[in-house]
Amino acid sequence: MTQSLPRLAAPALLLVLAACAGSPQQGEFLSSYEGLTPRTDMVRAGALDRTDTAALAAVSAVRIEPTVFAPQAEARAWMTPDEQTAILREVDAQLCFELSERFEIAARDGGASVPRVRAAVTDVVPTGRAGSAASAAAGFFIPGPIGVRVPGTLGGLSAEAEMLGPQGEQIAAIVWRRSATAIGTDNPSLSRIGDALQFVEPFADAAAAAMTPEGAPPRQITAQNDPCQEFGARFRVEGLGARFITGLYVPEASAARPAEIAPETPEATQP
């Protein structure tokens, strides 16, 4: 009997994850929502996307616009300015990481002939901080990668992105959402935006996949030619260490490097 438990647990877990994925709700950000179809290859997230294959085949470089909150995003009502900045910064970073492995990244003012990628956060569901501490403590007594989250701690992220051609035509688009699961590999966090920050990477990966020409070889990125250096390291060892020690996702160790603020010049400080 005991040997059959893992076999029963795996299908049950897949059912839980599939139920939490669902179909995302369209927002008010994309230039068009026509032609979007459900992605069927995702388990923990839900997505709708479309790709103009012929137009995408001609794309070799893109310019990435700064991420914004969609007009109807209610997250701005409860998030602090620092939390909002952290979310947008992480989306900028992950989109840069993912797209740079597929295209040359042009400057934001690189000219109208270069297709542009724009993204928006449409919703952020806060992570419950009090219950996350209990979840992390319980994790020490549950062996293996699968953890159990306390009810009321589950956060989420919804976002949209599209690639637009020189004439404003939509080349590719995606509507995406993911919610943390009570049973799974989502790390609890003492940050209200902990789950949302963790889900930015899979969103960026899905967005970049929808924007990738079929059969395109991956670009080789080195420390010398990395166009995303302003966001810090692509592989964040500090974050993994913090999770191993505390059982928590720690944004300060895991998220993108904060934007550097230029020091004030003497002229700017004069009355």
N, C-alpha and C positions, 0 to 999 in steps of 0.2 A: 504493500500500500504506500509506504513512504517513498518508494522509487517513482511512483506515478505522479507525485505532487508537482514536480517541476514541469511535467508535460501538461498538466492541467493549468498551471499558473500562467504559462506563456500565452495560450489562446485567450485566457481571461484578461490578461493585460492588454493584448491587442484590441479586444473589444472595448475596454475602457478608453484606450487612446483614440480609437476610431470615433467613439461617441463624442469625445471632447473636441475632435477636429472640426467636423461639420463643414458647412458651406459659409464662407465669410459674407458679411453684408457689404454691399457696395456703398461707397462714400460719395463725396462731392468734389473730388480732386482731379481725377483723370479727365483728359480732354474728351474721351469717349469710352463708353462701357459696352459698345456693340461688339459682338463676336466673342465675348469672353466665355470660355468653357471650363467646367470643373477639372481640376487636376486629380487624377486617380492614382498617382504613385506616391501619395503622401499619407502617413499614418497619424502623426501627432499634430499636423497642421492642416488647415483647409485653405484652398486657393482656387481662384479663377484666373485664367490667363489667355492671351492670344499672341500670335507672332505672325508678322508678315514676312514669310520666309525669303521671298525674292528680294525685298528691300534690305533685310538684315544681312544677306550674303554680301552686300556691297559695303558694309560698315567695317572700318578698320580702326577707327578712333572715336572716342566719345568725350564729351565734357560733362562733368557732374555738377549739377546745381545744388546749393545748400538745401538740406532737408528742412521741411516746415511741418507745422501742425495743420491738418486739414481744417477748413473753416468751421466745421461742426464738431471738432474734437472737444469733448467735454473734459478731457484730462487736464487741460490748462486751468480748470476751475479749482482743482485740488492740489495740483503740483506746484512746488515752489519754483522760482526762476532757475535755481541751480539744478533741480531735477529735470526741468524741461531742457536745459542746455545739455545735460548729460545724455538724455535720450537722443536728441538730435545729433549730438557729436558722435555717438556710437553708430547711428545709422550712416552718417557721412563716412566714418572710418570703414565699416564693414562693406559698404557699397564700393568704396575705393579699392579695398583689398580684393574683393571678388571680381570686379570689372577689370582691374589692371591685369589679372591673369588671363583675360580674354581679349582686351583691346588696349591700344595706346591711350593713355589718359591725357587729354589736351587741357590747356589752361581754360579757366571758366570764361575768359574773354577770347577764346581761340577762334572766333569767327563763326558766322551763321552757317557756313557750309558743313561744320562738324555736328553730327547728331548730338542731342543733349539728353541726359537722363535726369529725371526729376522724381522726387519721392516725398511722401507725406505720411506722418503718423496720424491715423484716424481714431485710435482709441488706446488707452492704457488702463488696465485694471490693476489696482494697487495690490501689492503683496502684503499679507498680514504679518506684521513684525513680531507680535507677542507669540503667536502660534509657531512661527518659524524657529524660534529658539527651542521650543519643545520638540519640534520635528528634528532639529539637528541633534539634540540630546538622544532622541530615540534611535537615530541612525547609528549610534555607537553600538547598539545592541542588536542591530539587524545586519547580518553579514551579507556581502555581495553588493553589486552596483544598484540594485533596485531599492528605493527608499519609500517611506510612507509619509505623506504630508498631512498635517493636522487640518481639519476642515476650517475654512475661513482664512486660510493663508494663501490661496491660489490666485496668482495674478495672471496677466495676459497682455498681449500686444496685437494690435491690428494696424496694417500699413498698406500703402499702395505705391506703385512706381510705374513709370512708363518711359520709353525711349521715343523721342520725337525727331523727325527728319528736318532738313533745312526749310521746308515749307510748312512746318507744323504738323505734318502727317504722322500718325501714330504707327510706329514700326513694331513695338512690342509693349505689352502692358500686363500688370498682375495686381490682383486684389488678394490679400493674405491675412490670416489671423491664426493665433495659437494661444491656448490657455494651458496653464500648468495643470498637471494631473495629480490626484491624490496618491496614486501608485505609479512610480516611474523613476526617471533619472533626473528630474528637475530639482535643482538644489534650492533649499529654502534660503531666505535672506532677511537680514534685519533692515534692509533698505526697502522703502515702499515701491521702488521701481526695480527691485531685484529681478523679478521674473521677466519683466519687459526687456531689461538690458540683456538678459541671457538669450532671449528670443530674437534679438536683432540679427545675429549671425545667420540663423537658418532662413530668416526673411531675405537677407541680402543674397544668400546662396540661391534661393528660389527665384528671386528677381533676375539675378545674373544668368541663371540657367534659361529663363524665358527669353533673354536677350542674346543668347549665344548662337551664332551660325552653326548649323549642323556640320559636324566633322572638323570644326575649327581646332587646331592644335593649341594647347595651353602655352602661354607666354612664360618665359623664365624670368623670375624676379630675384634680384640680388640686393644686398644692402646698399650697393653703389648706385643701382638704377631704379630703386623703389620710389615710385611717384607718390606713395602714401606715407612717407617718413614722418610727416607732421603729426600723425596719429599714434606714433609709437610702434612697438613691436607687434608683428602679426601673431606670434605665438607668445602668450603671456604666462611665463613660468610662475610669476608671483601669485597669480590668481589660482593656479592649480595647487600651489603650496597652501594657500589660505583655505581652500576647500578641504584639503586633506587634513589639516590640523583642526579646523573648527566645524567642518560639515556644512558650512554656509558659503553662499556666493557673496563675495565682498567686492563691491563696485570699485573701491579705491585701488584694489590690487588687480582687478580684472578688466575694467573698462578702458576705453581709449584715453590716450594722454590728453589732458585738458588743453584747450587752445592757449597759446602763449599770449599774454597781454603786453603790448609794447610799452616800455617805460615812457613816462612823460618827459618831453624835452624841456629844457630851461625856459624856452619861450612860452610853452604852454602853461607853465606854472606862474608866470608873471601876471600881476593884476592888470 
